[in-house]
Amino acid sequence: MATVVGLLHLKLHIAQAQSLKDKRRVVKGFKDRLAHAHNVSIAEVDRLDDRRQAVLAVAMVSNDRRYVEGALQQVIRAASTHRDMILIDQELEWL
């Protein structure tokens, strides 16, 4: 049985955030939309107390690597085109 786990880290800059509350509003909305639209698990894993940066981990499990890769590429596209954030860096790992 083949199991594929894709783990994507996204480093984001939230330029308009004036407080942690502003940042969390933007990040939570983005996380909720991603989880619903792409069937992924997502969590903020670093820069928790930085009001202008966030690091998100996005995970997906399947038996088809191409499917996972395509879905995570859509997540990257969504992050790079989001109006309230700037995608600074991304890293995709296979587990």
C-alpha positions as CSV (number, residue, x, y, z in Angstrom):
1,M,0.0,0.0,0.0
2,A,1.5,3.3,-1.1
3,T,0.9,6.4,1.0
4,V,2.1,9.8,0.0
5,V,2.3,12.7,2.4
6,G,3.0,16.2,1.0
7,L,4.1,18.9,3.5
8,L,4.2,22.5,2.3
9,H,5.5,25.4,4.3
10,L,4.5,28.9,3.3
11,K,6.2,32.0,4.7
12,L,3.8,34.9,4.4
13,H,4.0,38.7,4.9
14,I,0.9,40.5,6.0
15,A,1.8,44.1,5.3
16,Q,-1.5,45.7,6.4
17,A,-1.6,44.1,9.9
18,Q,-1.4,46.7,12.6
19,S,-1.9,44.1,15.4
20,L,-1.8,40.4,16.1
21,K,-5.6,40.5,15.9
22,D,-5.4,41.9,12.3
23,K,-2.9,39.2,11.4
24,R,-4.9,36.4,12.9
25,R,-8.1,37.5,11.0
26,V,-6.3,37.4,7.7
27,V,-4.5,34.0,8.5
28,K,-7.7,32.4,9.8
29,G,-9.7,33.4,6.8
30,F,-7.1,32.0,4.5
31,K,-6.7,28.8,6.4
32,D,-10.5,28.2,6.5
33,R,-10.8,28.8,2.7
34,L,-7.8,26.5,1.9
35,A,-9.0,23.7,4.2
36,H,-12.5,23.8,2.7
37,A,-11.5,24.2,-1.0
38,H,-8.5,21.8,-1.2
39,N,-9.2,19.2,1.6
40,V,-5.9,19.8,3.3
41,S,-4.8,20.2,7.0
42,I,-3.3,23.5,7.8
43,A,-1.7,25.2,10.9
44,E,0.3,28.3,11.7
45,V,3.6,26.8,12.9
46,D,6.0,29.7,13.3
47,R,6.2,33.5,13.8
48,L,3.1,33.3,16.1
49,D,3.9,36.6,17.9
50,D,5.0,38.5,14.8
51,R,2.2,40.8,13.6
52,R,3.4,40.9,10.0
53,Q,4.7,37.4,9.2
54,A,3.2,33.9,9.4
55,V,4.5,30.5,8.6
56,L,1.9,27.9,7.6
57,A,2.3,24.2,7.3
58,V,-0.1,22.6,4.8
59,A,-0.4,18.7,4.7
60,M,-2.1,16.4,2.4
61,V,-2.2,12.6,2.4
62,S,-3.2,10.4,-0.6
63,N,-2.1,7.3,-2.5
64,D,-1.4,9.4,-5.7
65,R,1.6,11.7,-5.6
66,R,0.5,13.7,-8.7
67,Y,-2.8,14.4,-7.1
68,V,-1.1,15.8,-4.0
69,E,1.4,17.8,-6.0
70,G,-1.4,19.3,-8.0
71,A,-3.4,20.2,-5.0
72,L,-0.5,21.8,-3.2
73,Q,0.4,23.8,-6.3
74,Q,-3.1,25.2,-6.2
75,V,-2.5,26.1,-2.5
76,I,0.7,27.9,-3.6
77,R,-1.2,29.8,-6.3
78,A,-3.9,30.8,-3.8
79,A,-1.2,32.1,-1.4
80,S,0.6,34.0,-4.1
81,T,-2.5,35.8,-5.4
82,H,-4.1,36.6,-2.0
83,R,-4.8,40.3,-1.8
84,D,-3.9,40.7,1.9
85,M,-0.6,38.7,2.0
86,I,2.6,38.4,0.1
87,L,4.1,34.9,-0.4
88,I,7.8,35.2,0.6
89,D,8.9,31.6,0.5
90,Q,7.6,28.1,0.0
91,E,9.0,24.7,0.6
92,L,7.5,21.3,-0.4
93,E,8.6,18.1,1.2
94,W,7.6,14.5,0.6
95,L,7.3,12.2,3.6
